[in-house]
Structure formats: structure tokens, C-alpha cells
Amino acid sequence: MHNPVTHDPTTLLAVASDSAGPGWLLRTVIVVSVLGAVFLAWFLLRGYGDKD
């Protein structure tokens, strides 16, 4: 049986956008990781400055 509704790209995109995936959680983890890496780099590199 051929169902043309399942092969319609707009229907597939609508279904994919409505699904509850890890989008917000993954975005939060990435942002926190980047900010943590920047803070860690600043914390470690601040000790290498000139101390006259």
C-alpha cells in the first residue's frame, strides 16, 4: 500500500519539528560546556601573566 501523505516533505518536516527530542537539553549542554571551557582557560591562563 502506498500512502502519499508519508512521502510529503512538508508533512515530514512538521512531524519532525513537533517531536520532543533532545534539542533544548543538547543546546544547554553545549552552551554550558563552551562557557565552562572559556572560564577554565581564563582561570588557568591568568596565572601566566607578568608579575612585576
NORGIDA-V980338 format. One record per residue. N is the residue number from 1. RES is the residue in one small letter. SS is DSSP state (H for helix, E for strand, - for the rest). PHI is phi in whole degrees, 0 to 359 (* if undefined). PSI is psi in whole degrees, -180 to 180 (* if undefined). Layout:
# NORGIDA-V980338
n = {N N}
res = {RES RES}
ss = {SS SS}
phi = {PHI PHI}
psi = {PSI PSI}
This chain:
# NORGIDA-V980338
n = {1 2 3 4 5 6 7 8 9 10 11 12 13 14 15 16 17 18 19 20 21 22 23 24 25 26 27 28 29 30 31 32 33 34 35 36 37 38 39 40 41 42 43 44 45 46 47 48 49 50 51 52}
res = {m h n p v t h d p t t l l a v a s d s a g p g w l l r t v i v v s v l g a v f l a w f l l r g y g d k d}
ss = {- - - H H H H - H H H H H H H H H H - - - - H H H H H H H H H H H H H H H H H H H H H H H H H H - - - -}
phi = {* 252 251 291 291 286 260 281 299 291 292 295 292 294 292 292 284 274 289 271 259 275 301 291 291 295 297 295 297 293 296 295 295 295 296 294 294 295 296 296 296 297 296 284 277 290 281 266 286 288 243 271}
psi = {136 120 107 -19 -35 -16 2 121 -35 -35 -41 -39 -37 -40 -40 -35 -24 -13 144 89 -170 26 -58 -36 -44 -41 -41 -43 -41 -44 -45 -38 -44 -45 -38 -39 -40 -45 -43 -42 -43 -43 -42 -36 -16 -21 -12 7 170 128 80 *}
